[in-house]
């Protein structure tokens, strides 16, 4: 054992000696430079006065594509991967986009008991959707490999938000990978400050901006828009989108340059071809009948007509081509192919009727809105309620008014803050006549709720104008397209019904598009089938004066300025028509309902805050316990009191004032005997403020012994007759019927 220890020490000494005298210099030098371990490629450009840097080859090298993007000190990693095999017989593209915020990126700790990141926040989910929307249309038709994109924020500098960086990095990761992709795509944010467009504004700049616009697209066209605006006109909005696209072109060119450096060869894939046996059978036996079925009026009737025809044709097809095979042993592939071709034919028939005949399946013209109905106060107890119906889409909306305690806490990378207005959107399966899971909202519900909230946010009064916390809920009770826009209309009606002094109503409308080559038709107020089979879902919301929210998603690679201009103009006309119907139902805020909490706000001197709160909160807790009111005190001395009714509010306000008011000469107070001496009684006339009621001031009659007429705890009115050297003298005998009670 001793010999081995000596040997070990000798070896260690030799290694140290070699390092000191440089005998291992070559090996050490290789460790310093890393050898050929990383084959990192980088490229940099200037964007809005800041450096945008992308790199690959150092992190996440086992992914099909990985891009580390840095803008300022914000750093995000985007990885893309695909399955080894394509899915067979599917009529959708299996793309998943995730967006993950690491709290350490901003030097913060996650909340919760475990102090680690768990499920994505609502904001993170919305950003994942924002990245997904411009990327999804850019894959070749027939490509059905599973694709997974993961965007992870590793550093956040609070100036450069990661959302649009996720679009750029995802596009570039796909472009350098072996996954077929029709990009590149890029995204930017545009603000509008002092009459000027600002590219990629900071969060502080957005606070002053009339516009918060996210745009994505290719070098050729725009393919995604998301905006909130303070009643911006259509022409300014269009100019902002075009300004964004000019910068998108530069970022796309930058991506193309990087792909030349390190792009991989794309895999080839076989697009599933239609079996002539299937196509000829459906064309011969079902073409004309399907043409009639899709024109059936009414959503449910149309679905039944189309589905029953499909079932009949499929049964005939099986009987003809697979007569000897039992139903349970039928091959799955031809059945799926049959259903896919049938669906594709229906899509073609609907699109051709609109594009070439200007004929929609429900008989409307291309610019016609479905029948409208708006009602308020449809529920007895909620503070505000409304039922908005457009065709076969219906929103039952409610507005609830609450206190400061009802504000919603938002804790994300950017900051922690409270929202005084928020909207929740619910889409139960019964709204489309189906069964399904009821539970936490999914990505779609969160996205629709966020859009509706954004549309209404800009007409919500400030806290100084209306200090209530406001929650709007839209329950979709029927749906045939544009339910998010129905939520905006219903929410606006419910707000006025609740008495919220919004500036004016907000209405939403969804525009659609059918495009083949250079031919196109823009549709006003699309229903579900037109959304499903069309090329665009362009939602526009606003007041009579201007746009408050915008959202555009497309299924083609991009749309032109001409299409956007037509869509915005048609939406403007439709919005005015909807607003007329809404204003006919209610055009100004109603009175608050009796069950709405009553609120009073007062300002107190800052040096009185501690007195009102009391030691360990004793005073304020006592008031809350006695009255049941909710009281909020801010650092600047603003006191907000919420009470269940006017009487309780008045009592609470009086108790608060007792702590913060100063004693005034000749005023009358209700005092309480807290101590008795031979020469008189000490009385508390305000919390923490005592005066002396001298024995000579107790009564007009002579008093020989104070305890003969007073005892501890007696309560009665007294008048302040002198205030000298901080001492307060009180009198009971000098009161008369004309005194003024201090409030």
N, C-alpha and C positions, 0 to 999 in steps of 0.2 A: 504493500500500500504506500509506504514511504517513497519507494523508488518511483512509483507512478506519479506521486505529487511533485517530486523533483523534476521529472520529465515534463509534466504539464507547465510548471513554472518556467522551465528552460524554453519551452516552445513559445509561451506568452512573451517572455523577455526578448526572444529573437524577433518576433513580429513587431514589437514596439521599436526595437533597434532598426529594423529594416525601414519602417515608416519614417523614423527620425532621419536616417541617413539616405533616404530616397531610393532604396533598392527596388521598391515596388511602384515606382513612379508611373510607369506605363499603365498599369492596372487602375491606379487611382485616377489618372487623367481620364480614362474611359468612363469611370463612374460620374465624373463631373459633368461631362457633356452628354451623357445618356446613351452614347453609341448610336445605334440605329433602332432603338426601341420604339420611338414615335416617328411616324412620317406625317407630321402636321402640316397642313396647308392653310394659309390665312389670306384674307383679302379685306381691304378697308375702303370706305367711301365717306364723304361728308354728307350729312343729311340734316337740314335745318340748323346748320351751324355747329353740329356735334358729330363726333366720330361714330360711325357704325362699322363694327368689325365682326367678321364671321370666320370660323375656323372648323376644321374637321381633322380626324386622324389621331387625336390624343385621348379623347374621352368617349366611352360607349362604342368601342371599336367593333364589337360583335353585332351591332345592329346593322340592318340593311343600309341605313343612312343615319348620320348623326351630325348635327350642327350646333356649335356653341356660338351664340350671338351676344354681342355686348354693345350697348348704347349708353354712353355716359358710364355710370357705374352699375347699371342694371345688366344682369347676366342671366340668360335663359338657355337651357339645353332642350333641343327638340330631337327626338328619336323616332324613326319609322321602321316598322317590321311588317312582314307579310307571312301568311301561312304557306306551307309547302305545296298544297294542292288547292285548286279552285273548287268552289261549291258548285254543285250540279243542280239544275232545275230551279234556281232562285230568280225572283224578279226584282231584286234589290241589290245594292252594292253594300257589302258588310264592312263598313268603315266605322272605327271607333276612335274618337279624339278625346284625350284626357288632358286636363290642365291642373298642375299641382303647385301650390304655394308652400314653400318651406319658410316657416316663421323666422328661422335664423337668418334668412336672406335680408331681413330688415333689422336684425339684431334684437328680435323679440322672442318671448316665450309663448308657446301655444297656451290657450286657456284649457279649462277642464281639469279633472282630478289627475289624469295620467300625464298631463303636460307633454303630449305628443300629437302630431297631426293625425287626424282621423278622416272622416268623410269630407269631401270638398264642401266649402261654404257655398252659399247661393251665388255670391259674386264669382267664385271660381267656376261654378257650373255654367254661368252665363258667358264667361270668357271662353270656356271650352266650346260652347255653341258658336261663338263669334269666329273662332278659328275654323271650326268644321264647315260653316256655311260657304265660304268662298273656295274651300279646298274640294269639297264633295263633287261639284260638277265637272272637275278637271281630270277625271279618269276616263279612259276610253270605254265606249259602249261594249258590253259583253264581258268586261273584266270583273270576275267574281271571287277573286282571292280575298281572304280576310286581311284587312290592313289596320294596323294599330299605330296611332300617333300619340306620343306622350311628350308634353311640354312641362318642364320643371323649372321654376324660378329659383335660382341659387343666390342671387344678389339683387337688392332693390334699393335704389338711391333716392327714392321719394320724389324724383323729378321726371324720370322717364318710365312710363307705365309699361308693363310687359305684354299687354293684350295684343297690340299690333305687331310686336316683335315675334309673338307666337305664330302669326300668319306667315311672316317672312321666313322664319326659321323652319317651319313645317314644310313650306313650299320648297325651300332649298334642300332640305333633307330628302324629300321625295325626288327632287331633280337629280341629285347625285347618286341616288340608290338605283337598284335594278328594277324598281317598280315602275311600270308604265304610267306616265303622268303628262298631262297636256299643258303644264305650266311653262314658265313660272308665274306665280301669283304674289302680289305684295299688298300690304295694308298700311294705311296711315290714318292719323287723326287730324281733324281740321277744327280750329276755333275761329270765331268772328268777333274781333275786339276793335272798337273805335273805327268801324267801317273797313277794317283790313282782315284778310284771311291769314291765320297763323297756323303753320305746319307743326304738328306734334307738340301742342302746347303742354306746359307743365300743369299739374293739378291746381296750382295757385292761379295760373292764367285762365284756366277753365272756369274758375269761380267768377271771373269778370266777363266771360264770353257769353254772347247771345246764342251760341251754337256749340254743341258737342257732337261732332260728326265723325263716324268711323266709316272708311271706304276701303274696299278691296277690289282688285281686278288684275287683268293681264295688261300687256303692252297695247293690246287692241281695244279692250272694252272694260267697263265696270261690271262686276258680277255680285257685289254685296254692298249694302248700305245700311247703316244703323245710326239714327240721329235723335237727339233731343234738342229742342229749340224754343226760344222765347218769342213765339208768334212771328216767325220769319216768313217772308213772302216767297212764293214759288220760284221766282227768277233768281233771287239771292241764293236759295237752296241749290238750284241747278248749277250756278256759277261755283259754289263751294265744292260740289261733287266733281266738276270739271277741273278745278284747281287741284283737288286731290289726285285726280287721274294723271295729270301732268307729272306729278312727283312719283306716282306708282310706276310710270314708264321707266324712270331713271333707276328705280330699285330693281325692276325686272331685268333691265340691261346689266346691272351689277351682278345679279344672280347668274345670268347666262355666261358672263365672263368667268365666274367661279366654277361653273359646271364644266367648262372647257378644260380647266386645270385638273379636276379630280372626279368627273362624272363616270359612273359605271355603265356598262352596256346593259340595255333593258332586256328583260326576259320577253320571250314571245309566248303568246297564249292563243288558244283556239276558241274562237267565238262559236257558241252553239248554233248550228244551222237548223232551220226549220225542216222537219221531215215533210217532203212533198205529199205524202199520204195524208198527213194531218191538215196541211194548209188547203189542199184541194177539196177535202171533205167539208171543212168549215166554210170555205168560199162558196161551194156549190149549194150546201144545205142551210147555211146560216147567215150569209151576208145581208140579204135584203131584210130578213126577219130581225136581225140585230139592229139594223138601221132604224127600224120602227120601234124596237124595244127601248133604245136609248132616248127616244123622244117622248116616252111616257111621262106625263106630268106627275109631280110629287116624288120626293126622294124615295120613300119606302116603296111606292108602287113601281118606280123605275128599277130599283134594286131587285124587287121580286120578279119583274119581267125579264131582266137581264140574267138573273141567276137561274130561273126556271128554264129559260132557253138553253143556257149552258148545260144544265143537267140533262135536258132532253137530247141535245146534240151529242154529248159525251156517251150517253147510254146507247144511242144509235151507232156511234163510232165503234164502241167496244163490241157490240153485237155483230157488226160487219167484219171487223178485223181480228177479233179474239173470241170467236163463238164457243170454242171448246174449253176456255180457261175459266175456272170458278172466280167469282169476284174477289175473294180474299187472296187469290194467287196472281192477280193481274200485275204485270210489271209496272213499277212506279214511274219510270222515266217517260214513257209515252203519255201517261196521264198528265204529268206535270207539264210536258211540252204542249199538250192539247190546251190546257188551261192558260198557258202563257200566250199562245198564239191567239186564243179567243180574246184575251184581255188586250193584246196589242191591236187587234182588229177594231175592238170597241174604241180604243184610243184614237186610231186613225179616222174612224167615222165621225166621232165627235169633233175632232180638230178640223177635218175637211169641211164639215157643215158650218163651222164658225168662220173659218178662213175664207172660203170661197162663196158661201151663201149668206154670210152674216146671220146665221140661224143658230140660236142657243137652245139647249135641250129643254129649257123651261119656257121657251117662246119669247123671251125678252129680246129687246134690241141690245146692241153692244154697249150702249151708254145708260141703260135703264137700271134703276135700283129696284130691288124686291120690295113688296109691300111692307110698310113700317107701322109700328104701334109703340107708343110710349105712355106709361102709366106711373104715377107716384103714390106713395103711402099705401102700398099693397099689403104691408104687414103691420099689425097693431103696436107691437112693443119696440122693435128696433128704432133707433133715433132717426134714421132716414132709410127709405126703401124705394125701389123702382123696379119695374119690369119692362125691359126693352126687347122688342121682337122685330126681327128683319127676316121676312120669309120664314124659313124653317130653322132659323138660329135665334136663340133666346137666352138672355142673361137676367137672372134675378139678383140684383145688386143691393147691398146694404151699406150704410155708413154708420159707424159707431164713434162717439166722441168720448175721450177719456182724459186722464190726468197725465202729469209728467211721468208718473210711474209706469204708464202704458207705452212709453216710447220704446222703439225697437233698437236693441244694441247691435251694432255692426262692428265686428272686429276682423279686419283684414290686414294685408301687408301695408297698405297705404296709411291707415290710421284707424283708431277706435272712435266711433261717434254714435250718436243716437238719432234716429229718424222720427220726426213728429208726424209724418204722413207715410203710409204704406198701403199697398194693395195686394190682396191674395186672390188667386184665380184657381177655381176648382173645375175639373172636367170629369164628372162621374160617368161610368159606362152607360147608365140609363139614358144619358143625353142623346145617344145614337141608337137606343133600343137594343143594347147588348149587355151581356154579363161580363164581369171582370173584377179585377182586384181593386179594393179600396184601401188607400193607405197614404203614405207620405207623397208629396208631389214629385213628379218626375221632371226631367229636363224640359220637356215641352211645356208643362204647366208653369214652371218657374220662368221660362222665357216669355210666355204670353202675359203672365202677371207683371213682369218687369216692363214690358212694352206699354201696357195699359197704365202702369204707375208713372212711367216717364211722360206719357201724353198728358196726364192730369196734373203732374207736379208743378208745372209752370203757372197754373191758375190758382194754386192753393195759397191762401193768405199767409202773411208772415206771422211769427209768434206774437209780435206786438199787436197785430191786427186781430188775431184770433188764437188765443193761447192754448187751445185744446190739442191733444193728440188725436189724430184722425186715422181710422182703419176702414178701408173699403174692401168688401168681399164680393167677388163676382162668382156666383154659382151658375154654371152653364146647364140649363135644364133641357134645351134642345140644341142640336148642332147640325148645320149643313154648310159649314164654311164660315170664315171670318168671325169666329167666336171672340177673338181678342179685341176686335173692333167693336163688337157688341158690348164687351166689358167696359170699354171706354165710354160709350154712350150711356150705358146703365149706371156706371160709376158717377158720371157727371150729374145725372138726374138724382141719384141717391144723395149726393153731396148737397145739392140745393134743397132737397126734401128735408135733410137734417138741419138746415139752417146755416151751413157753412157759406160764408160770403165770398164765393168764387167770383172772379171777374166776369166770366161768361161761360157758356156751355162749351164743352169739347166733344167733337164727334169724330169717328174713325170710319174709314172706308178701305176696302182691299181691292186693288186693281190686278188684272191678270193679263196674260199675253199668249197668243198662239203665233208661232213664227216658223215658216218653212222657207229657207233660202232668203230672198229679199222681201218676200211677202210677209206681212204681219197684221194682226188685229189686236188692239188693246181693249180689254173688257173692264167694265165698271161693275163693282160689287160681285166678285166671283163667288160661286157656291162651291161646295166640297168637290164635286166631280171635275169642275173646271180648274180648281187648284191642283187636284191629283193628276190630271191629264195635260195641264198646261205647262208653259215654260217659265212663268214668273208669278211671284206673290209679292206685290208692291203695296204695302200698307201705309196709308197717309192719315194722320190725325191732326186736328187743330181746331181753333176757334174760328169765328167769322173773320177775324183779323189776320190770322196767319197760322203756320204750321208749328205744332208743338212736339211731334214725334214722327219718325219715318223709319220704315224697315223694308228692305228689299232683299229677296232671295230668288235666285234663278236656277234653272236646271240645265241651261245651255251655258256656253263658255263666256258670254257677255252680251250686253245690250248697248245700243247706240244712244247718243245725245237726243236724237229725234224721238226715239221710243220713250225716254225718260220725260221729255218735255210734254208729249201727248198724255202720258199717264198722269203727270202732275196737274195738267190743266183739266183733264176729265175728273180727277179726284177733287179738285177745287169746286167744280160745279156740283158734284154729288154731295160734298160736305155741306154746302149751303142748304141744299134740299133737306138733308137730315136734321140740321140745326133748326129749321123751321118747325118740324114736327116736335122736336124736343122742347122748344120754347113755347109751343102751344100747350104742352103738359105743365111746365113751370118755367117761368122766365126770370124770377128773382128768388133769393133765399127765403125759405119759410122761417117762421118763428121756432125757437128751440122748443122741443117737447118737454113736458113736465118732468120726465124721468132722466133728462140730461143733467149731469152734474153742473152745479152753478159755480162760477169762478169769479174771484176778485183778485186784482193785483195791486199792491201798494209798494211804494219805495220807502225804505227806512234808512236812517243814517248808518254808515258802516260800523260806527262804534257801538251801535245798538244790537248788532247781530249776535254778539256773544251773550248779551243780556237776554235776548229772546230765546236763544237756544238753552241757556242755563248750564250749570255744571253737569257734565255727562249727559247732556240733552234733557235734563229734568223738566225744564219749563215747556219746551216744545212738545215733548212726549205727553206731558200732562194735558195740554190743550187738545192734542190729537185723541187721547184716550177719552176725554170728556165729551168731545163733539163728534167724533167719528170722521172728521174732515181729513183731507190730505193737504199737507203744507209743504211747499218747496221754497227754499231760501238760496239765492245765488250770492256769489261773492260781492257783487256790486250793490247789494241791499234790496234786490227785488224779491218780494214775498208773494207767492202765488198760493191762493187758498181755493181748494175744490171741496164743495159740500153738496150733500144730496138734495137740499132745497134752500130757498131764500132765507128762511128763518134760521136754519143752522149756520148758514154762511154769515149772517149778521152777528150771531152770537160768537162765532169763531173770530170774526174781525174785531169785535170788541175786546176779546181776551188777548189777541195779539197786540192791539193798541195799548192795552194796559201795561204791557212790558216795555214798550218803546216810547210812550209819551212821557213828557216832563210834567212835573207838578206845576200848576199855574195859580197865581194869587187870585183870590175871590171866586175860584171855581169850586163846585160842589162835587164830592166824591162819595162813593159808597165804601165805607171803611169797616174794618174788622178789628175788634179789640184783641190785642196780642199780649198786653202786659198791663198790670195795675199797680200803681204806687199810691202813697198817701196824698200826693199833690195832684194826681190825675191819672189818665189812662193813655198808653201808647197804642196807636191805631195804624194798621197797614192800609193805606188808601190806594196804592198801586203796588204791583208786585215788586218787593224789595225796597219800597219807599214808605217810611213811617213818619208820623207826626204826633205831637203831644196835644191831647185834649185836656186842658187844665181843669181842675175841679170847679173853677169859677165859670167855665164855659160849657158845663154839662147841661145846666138847666136854668131857667129864669128863677126857679125856686132855689133856696139855699140848700146846698148839699154838704153835710157834715162828714160823711164817710163814703168814699168812692164805691166801695164794695157793696154799699146798700142799694145802689142803682145800676151798677154795671158788673158784668162778669166776663171772663175770658171766652171769646168766640162770638160775642154779640156783634151783630152787623146792622149798621144804620148809616144815614147820610150825615156828612159833616162838611163844613165850609173852611177853606184855607183863609185865615185872617192875617197871617204874616209869614214872611220868609226872610230870616236874617241869619247870616253866618252859617248857612247850611241847615238851620233848624226851622222846622215847619210847625206853626201853631194852628190848631184847629178849634172850631167852635160848633157846638150843636144848638145852642140857644139862639144864635143870631140868624138861623135859617128862617126864611119866610116863604110864602107860597109863590113868589116870583123868581126864585133862584133858577139858574140855568144849569141843568145837569151836564156835567162834562162827559163827552163821548170818548 
